[in-house]
Amino acid sequence: MIKYSDIDPRKDAFIFELDDVLYPEKDYLYQVYYLFTSYLEYTELINAKEATDLMIDAYLSSGKDIVFDYLKQKFSIDEKYRFNFNHLSNTAKLPLKLLLYQDMLKLLQDIVVDRKKIFVVTNGNPEQQLNKIKQIEWVGLEPYLTCYFANEIAPKPETDCIDLLIKDRNIQRRNILMIGNTDTDVLCAEASGVDFVKVSLD
């Protein structure tokens, strides 16, 4: 857990990854799985709950990139549905809003109260990442966020997006704190010459 009171007060810009840093990515993915299997139940007459449970198990055991393949094998789903799944993964209108981790919400609010800058620099498909951002319950914080989609330039750990942010906003590297939870973010921060805090918010 990271508290604002523990952070060097000279830091005036904070860079966050999105998934599993500000909110739990599974909250997005599980709703996508539910929507997709509900669609398959209608078109292919499969059991939506059983298919959703399978997708969640596949995600937990092997990661999100393999989920459709598990489903395809188990239920003999036609390959044509991969397009539908990928499209839904990027554009889904979720039944429920995505909620920030409570610790991160408090940190963001403290940063805003102290009139410092907040940036989200996120890897991943830009369309999907923007769709997630739009469906997070930001509790009024939206005007204080500036988002950069690293894949539009070069994915982290490449430093291109951080370098662009620094140039755009005229920020000193020594005044930046980067907050993430992966080795990719660690490497990016090191290569960018900015301080880093690794968080784990399961």
C-alpha positions in Angstrom: 0.0 0.0 0.0 1.3 3.4 -0.9 0.3 6.5 1.1 0.7 10.1 -0.2 2.2 11.1 3.1 5.1 8.7 2.6 6.0 10.2 -0.8 8.8 12.8 -1.3 6.9 16.1 -1.3 9.2 17.3 -4.1 7.4 15.0 -6.5 4.9 17.0 -8.5 3.9 14.6 -11.3 2.7 11.0 -10.9 2.5 8.4 -13.7 0.3 5.4 -13.3 -0.3 2.2 -15.3 -4.0 1.4 -15.6 -4.6 -2.4 -15.3 -4.1 -3.9 -11.8 -2.7 -0.6 -10.6 -5.7 1.7 -10.5 -8.4 -0.9 -10.8 -8.5 -4.8 -11.1 -8.4 -5.8 -14.8 -10.4 -8.9 -14.1 -13.4 -6.7 -13.3 -13.3 -5.7 -17.0 -12.5 -9.1 -18.4 -15.0 -11.1 -16.5 -17.8 -8.8 -17.7 -16.6 -9.2 -21.3 -16.7 -13.0 -20.8 -20.2 -12.8 -19.5 -21.4 -10.7 -22.4 -19.7 -13.0 -25.0 -21.0 -16.2 -23.6 -24.5 -14.7 -23.4 -24.2 -14.0 -27.1 -23.0 -17.6 -27.8 -25.8 -19.0 -25.7 -28.2 -17.2 -28.1 -26.4 -18.1 -31.3 -24.9 -21.5 -30.5 -27.1 -22.7 -27.6 -24.2 -23.3 -25.3 -24.6 -22.9 -21.5 -23.5 -19.4 -20.8 -22.7 -19.9 -17.1 -20.5 -23.0 -17.8 -18.7 -21.1 -20.6 -18.1 -18.1 -18.5 -16.7 -20.2 -15.7 -14.4 -21.9 -18.2 -13.1 -18.6 -19.5 -12.4 -17.4 -16.0 -10.6 -20.6 -15.1 -8.5 -20.3 -18.3 -7.7 -16.7 -17.4 -6.6 -17.6 -13.9 -4.5 -20.6 -15.0 -3.0 -19.4 -18.2 -3.7 -15.7 -18.8 -6.1 -13.6 -20.9 -4.4 -14.3 -24.2 -5.4 -18.0 -24.2 -9.0 -17.7 -23.1 -10.7 -17.9 -26.5 -8.7 -21.0 -27.4 -9.8 -22.8 -24.3 -13.4 -21.9 -25.0 -13.1 -22.9 -28.7 -11.6 -26.3 -27.8 -14.1 -27.1 -25.0 -17.3 -26.1 -26.8 -16.2 -26.6 -30.4 -16.7 -22.9 -31.1 -16.2 -21.8 -34.7 -13.0 -19.8 -35.4 -15.2 -17.0 -36.9 -16.2 -16.0 -33.3 -12.7 -15.0 -32.5 -13.3 -11.7 -34.4 -16.5 -11.1 -32.4 -14.7 -11.8 -29.1 -11.8 -9.5 -29.9 -14.2 -6.8 -31.0 -16.2 -7.1 -27.9 -13.0 -7.1 -25.7 -12.2 -3.7 -27.2 -15.6 -2.0 -27.2 -17.9 -3.7 -24.7 -20.4 -1.6 -22.9 -20.2 -3.1 -19.4 -23.2 -3.9 -17.2 -21.3 -2.5 -14.2 -19.0 0.4 -13.8 -15.3 -0.4 -12.9 -14.3 0.6 -9.4 -10.9 2.0 -8.5 -8.9 0.3 -5.7 -9.7 2.2 -2.5 -6.1 2.8 -1.8 -5.5 4.2 -5.3 -8.6 6.4 -5.1 -7.4 7.9 -1.8 -3.9 8.5 -3.4 -5.4 10.2 -6.5 -7.6 12.4 -4.3 -4.6 13.4 -2.2 -2.6 14.3 -5.3 -5.4 16.4 -6.7 -5.9 18.2 -3.3 -2.2 19.0 -3.4 -2.6 20.4 -6.9 -0.1 18.0 -8.5 -0.3 16.3 -11.9 -1.7 12.9 -12.6 -0.9 10.9 -15.8 -2.0 7.5 -16.9 0.5 5.9 -19.3 -0.8 2.5 -20.3 0.3 -0.4 -22.5 -2.2 -2.5 -24.5 -4.6 -1.9 -27.3 -5.4 1.8 -27.2 -9.1 1.2 -28.2 -9.5 -1.2 -25.3 -7.6 0.9 -22.8 -9.7 3.9 -23.7 -12.9 1.8 -23.3 -11.8 0.8 -19.9 -11.0 4.4 -18.8 -14.4 5.5 -20.0 -16.1 2.9 -17.8 -14.2 3.4 -14.6 -16.0 5.3 -11.8 -13.5 8.1 -11.3 -15.5 9.8 -8.6 -15.0 13.3 -10.2 -11.3 12.9 -10.9 -11.7 12.9 -14.7 -10.7 16.6 -15.2 -7.4 16.0 -13.4 -6.3 13.0 -15.6 -4.1 13.1 -18.7 -3.8 9.7 -20.5 -1.2 8.5 -22.9 -1.5 5.2 -24.8 2.0 3.8 -25.1 1.2 1.5 -28.0 0.5 4.5 -30.2 4.2 5.3 -30.0 6.1 2.3 -28.6 5.0 0.0 -25.7 6.8 0.2 -22.4 9.5 -0.6 -21.4 10.5 1.6 -24.4 10.7 5.2 -23.0 9.2 7.0 -26.0 5.9 7.8 -24.3 7.5 9.0 -21.1 9.9 11.2 -23.0 7.0 12.7 -25.0 5.1 13.3 -21.8 8.1 15.1 -20.2 8.5 17.2 -23.3 4.8 18.0 -23.6 4.4 19.0 -20.0 7.8 20.5 -19.4 8.4 18.3 -16.3 11.7 17.6 -14.6 12.5 13.9 -14.4 13.6 14.2 -10.8 10.1 15.4 -9.9 8.3 12.4 -11.4 7.2 9.3 -9.5 6.0 6.3 -11.7 3.6 3.8 -10.1 3.1 0.3 -11.6 3.2 -3.4 -10.8 5.2 -5.2 -13.5 8.8 -5.6 -14.5 7.9 -3.8 -17.7 7.1 -0.7 -15.7 10.3 -1.1 -13.5 12.4 -1.3 -16.6 10.7 1.7 -18.2 11.2 3.8 -15.1 14.9 2.9 -14.9 15.5 3.6 -18.6 13.5 6.9 -18.3 15.5 8.1 -15.3 12.5 8.5 -13.0 11.7 7.1 -9.6 9.4 4.1 -9.3 7.1 2.5 -6.7 5.8 -1.0 -7.3 2.3 -1.7 -5.9 0.4 -4.9 -5.3 -3.3 -4.5 -4.8 -4.9 -7.9 -5.0 
